[in-house]
Amino acid sequence: MASHPPPDDRPEESRRSRLSRIFDEDAELYDRARPGYPAALYDDLAELAGAGPGSRVLEVGCGTGQATVPLVRRGCRVVAVEAGARMAAVARRKLAGTDAQVVTADFETWPLPAEPFDLVLAATSFHWLDPALRMARAADALRTGGALAVVRTQHVRGGTEEFFVEVQRCYERFDPGTVPGSRPADAAVYDGAGHAAEVARSGRFGPTVFRRHEPEITYTTGQYLELLRTYSGHRALPSDARRGLLECVAGLIDGRYGGRVTKRYLVELAVSLTVPPGAVTNP
């Protein structure tokens, strides 16, 4: 008789872990389709977190190196931790010939080096980390006065707005998890308050400073479908539903929008500096 695994008593953590691994299924597609970050973001990192020549950086969840390569070009000494073996392999290939190190491991269990880092960066990856561990682990990896920098991206109102209204019909038809009438939110909705509160509760960091950018990217139909195929929620759909969804989206772009649409992103940087133990009182 086949044995059955015990029930999962942490379903949300299990789901988060499962979805985070989906990206590794097609690392080459991810690297090709996912946009990089605005150049101004790296200027912000230099100003707020000291990311520059000689600085020692731990990047958490580097993916295929979208942020790693620009940091290395700016003279940072980067150790990048990536849980996905295929993603890490692409990052290593892109960083060949540099002194950057890419480690295939889960950040939550990876043994921290004895030498502390000047900066811990999580670019579009912090939400995949265990909420019970991520703040303490980041602080443990940093020197006093070192910086935790978290980059979050959101699709916000703007770009080809009418397309993003119309395309909801495709999602409502093929993705049962879609909330009817969903629309991209205004960028002002994402105020960073939740992250700032988590930082404060940890008692390990000073106040959080934010910088925000709102780039727009125009995609052809093919490029937009490739982008959608990198999203964990799309990849997790049953194959027939995913195929139907992508065909519906393609038909809308080609039929009503001339084969291209523009998407606006909010790219938010949150930087918090570590403080000596006991210097911050938990709220």
C-alpha positions in Angstrom: 0.0 0.0 0.0 1.4 3.4 -0.9 2.2 5.7 2.0 0.8 9.2 2.2 2.7 12.2 3.4 1.6 13.9 6.6 -0.7 16.9 6.2 1.1 20.2 5.6 0.6 22.3 8.7 2.2 25.3 7.1 0.2 25.5 3.8 1.1 29.1 2.9 4.8 28.4 3.4 4.5 25.3 1.3 2.7 27.1 -1.5 5.3 30.0 -1.4 8.1 27.5 -1.7 6.5 25.6 -4.5 5.8 28.7 -6.6 9.3 30.1 -6.0 10.7 26.9 -7.6 8.6 27.3 -10.7 10.9 30.0 -12.1 13.7 27.4 -12.4 11.8 25.3 -14.9 12.9 27.6 -17.8 15.7 29.8 -16.7 16.7 30.8 -20.2 13.1 32.2 -20.8 13.2 34.0 -17.5 16.5 35.6 -18.4 15.3 36.6 -21.9 11.9 37.9 -21.0 12.2 39.6 -17.6 13.1 43.3 -17.7 16.1 44.6 -15.8 16.0 47.5 -13.4 16.3 51.2 -14.2 19.8 52.6 -14.1 18.7 55.2 -11.5 18.1 52.3 -9.1 21.8 51.6 -8.9 22.5 55.3 -8.4 20.1 55.1 -5.4 21.9 52.0 -4.1 25.2 53.8 -4.3 23.8 56.8 -2.5 21.7 55.1 0.2 23.5 51.8 0.7 27.1 52.5 -0.4 27.0 50.1 -3.3 30.1 50.9 -5.2 33.7 49.9 -5.9 35.0 47.5 -3.2 31.7 47.2 -1.3 30.9 43.6 -0.2 27.4 42.7 -1.3 25.3 39.6 -0.6 22.5 39.3 -3.1 19.6 37.0 -2.1 17.7 35.3 -4.8 19.8 36.6 -7.7 17.8 34.8 -10.4 19.7 34.9 -13.6 21.7 37.9 -12.6 19.6 40.9 -13.7 20.8 43.0 -10.8 24.0 41.1 -10.2 25.7 42.1 -13.5 25.2 45.8 -13.1 26.4 45.7 -9.5 29.6 43.9 -10.6 30.1 46.4 -13.3 30.0 49.1 -10.7 32.8 47.5 -8.8 30.9 45.7 -6.1 32.2 42.4 -4.7 29.2 40.2 -5.0 28.2 36.8 -3.4 24.9 35.8 -4.9 22.7 33.1 -3.4 20.1 31.5 -5.6 17.9 28.4 -4.8 17.2 27.4 -8.4 20.1 25.4 -10.0 19.2 26.4 -13.5 18.8 30.0 -12.7 22.2 30.0 -10.8 23.8 28.3 -13.9 22.7 31.2 -16.1 23.9 33.8 -13.7 27.3 32.1 -13.5 27.6 32.1 -17.2 26.8 35.8 -17.4 29.3 36.5 -14.6 32.1 34.4 -16.0 35.5 36.2 -15.9 34.5 38.3 -12.9 35.2 37.7 -9.2 31.4 37.4 -8.4 30.4 34.2 -6.7 27.1 32.4 -7.3 26.0 29.9 -4.7 23.2 27.5 -5.2 21.4 27.4 -1.9 18.4 28.5 0.1 19.2 31.7 1.9 17.4 30.7 5.0 19.8 27.7 5.6 23.0 28.8 3.8 25.9 29.2 6.3 26.7 32.8 6.6 30.4 33.7 6.0 32.4 34.9 9.0 33.1 38.2 7.3 30.0 40.5 7.3 28.7 42.2 4.3 28.2 45.9 3.6 24.9 45.3 1.8 22.3 42.6 1.6 20.2 43.1 -1.6 17.0 41.2 -2.4 15.7 42.3 -5.8 12.2 41.0 -6.5 12.9 38.1 -4.2 12.3 39.1 -0.6 8.6 38.0 -0.7 9.7 34.5 -1.4 11.8 34.2 1.8 10.4 32.8 5.0 8.9 35.8 6.9 9.9 34.3 10.2 13.6 34.3 9.3 14.3 36.9 6.6 14.9 40.0 8.7 17.1 38.3 11.3 19.1 36.5 8.7 19.7 39.7 6.7 20.8 41.5 9.9 23.1 38.7 10.9 24.8 38.8 7.5 25.5 42.6 7.8 28.1 44.7 9.7 26.8 47.3 12.0 25.7 50.2 9.8 25.4 47.9 6.8 22.3 48.1 4.6 19.4 45.9 3.8 18.0 46.9 0.3 14.8 45.4 -0.9 13.5 46.0 -4.4 9.8 45.3 -5.1 8.1 45.6 -8.5 4.4 46.1 -9.2 2.3 46.5 -12.3 0.6 49.8 -11.8 -2.0 51.9 -13.7 -0.6 53.5 -16.8 0.7 52.3 -20.2 -1.9 50.8 -22.5 -4.6 51.1 -19.8 -7.6 50.0 -21.8 -5.8 46.7 -22.7 -5.3 45.9 -19.0 -9.0 46.4 -18.4 -10.1 44.3 -21.4 -7.7 41.5 -20.8 -9.3 40.7 -17.4 -12.0 38.9 -19.4 -9.3 36.4 -20.5 -8.2 35.8 -16.9 -11.8 35.5 -15.6 -12.4 32.8 -18.3 -9.3 30.7 -17.8 -7.9 31.4 -14.3 -10.4 30.6 -11.6 -8.4 32.5 -9.0 -9.0 35.8 -10.8 -11.0 38.4 -8.8 -13.7 39.7 -11.1 -13.2 43.3 -12.3 -9.5 43.4 -11.2 -7.6 46.4 -12.4 -4.0 47.6 -11.9 -3.8 49.9 -8.9 -2.4 53.4 -8.9 1.2 53.5 -7.8 0.3 55.6 -4.7 -1.4 52.5 -3.2 1.9 50.8 -2.7 3.3 53.0 0.1 5.8 50.5 1.6 4.1 50.7 5.0 4.0 47.0 5.5 7.7 46.5 4.8 8.7 49.5 7.0 6.6 48.0 9.8 8.3 44.6 9.4 11.7 46.2 9.5 10.8 48.1 12.7 9.4 45.0 14.4 12.7 43.2 13.9 14.5 45.7 16.2 17.6 45.2 14.1 17.4 48.2 11.7 16.9 52.0 11.8 14.3 53.8 9.8 13.6 52.7 6.2 14.2 55.1 3.3 12.3 54.6 0.0 13.0 55.5 -3.6 10.5 54.9 -6.4 10.7 54.7 -10.2 7.9 54.1 -12.7 9.4 52.9 -16.0 7.2 51.9 -18.9 8.1 49.0 -21.3 6.5 48.3 -24.7 6.1 44.7 -25.7 5.2 43.0 -28.9 2.6 40.3 -28.7 5.4 37.6 -28.7 7.4 39.4 -26.1 4.4 39.9 -23.8 3.5 36.2 -24.0 7.0 35.3 -23.1 6.9 37.6 -20.1 3.6 36.0 -19.0 5.1 32.6 -19.2 7.7 33.6 -16.6 5.1 34.4 -14.0 4.6 31.8 -11.3 0.8 32.1 -11.3 0.6 31.6 -15.0 3.0 28.6 -14.9 1.1 27.0 -12.1 -2.1 26.9 -14.2 -3.2 23.6 -15.8 -1.7 23.4 -19.3 -5.0 23.7 -21.1 -6.0 26.7 -19.1 -2.6 28.3 -19.6 -2.8 27.7 -23.4 -6.2 29.2 -23.6 -5.3 32.2 -21.6 -2.2 33.0 -23.7 -4.2 32.5 -26.9 -6.9 34.9 -25.6 -4.3 37.5 -24.6 -2.5 37.2 -28.0 -5.8 37.6 -29.9 -6.6 40.8 -28.0 -3.2 42.4 -28.5 -3.2 41.5 -32.2 -6.8 42.3 -32.9 -7.3 45.5 -31.0 -3.9 47.0 -30.1 -1.8 46.6 -33.3 0.5 43.9 -31.9 2.0 45.8 -29.0 1.1 47.0 -25.5 2.9 49.2 -23.0 3.1 48.2 -19.3 4.0 50.5 -16.5 5.9 49.2 -13.5 6.5 50.6 -10.0 10.1 49.8 -9.0 10.4 50.5 -5.3 13.7 50.4 -3.3 13.6 50.2 0.5 16.9 50.7 2.3 17.4 50.1 6.1 20.6 50.3 8.0 21.5 47.9 10.8 22.0 49.4 14.3 23.9 48.0 17.4 21.9 45.6 19.5 19.4 47.3 21.8 19.6 50.6 19.9 16.0 50.1 18.5 13.0 49.5 20.7 10.4 47.2 19.1 7.1 49.0 18.5 
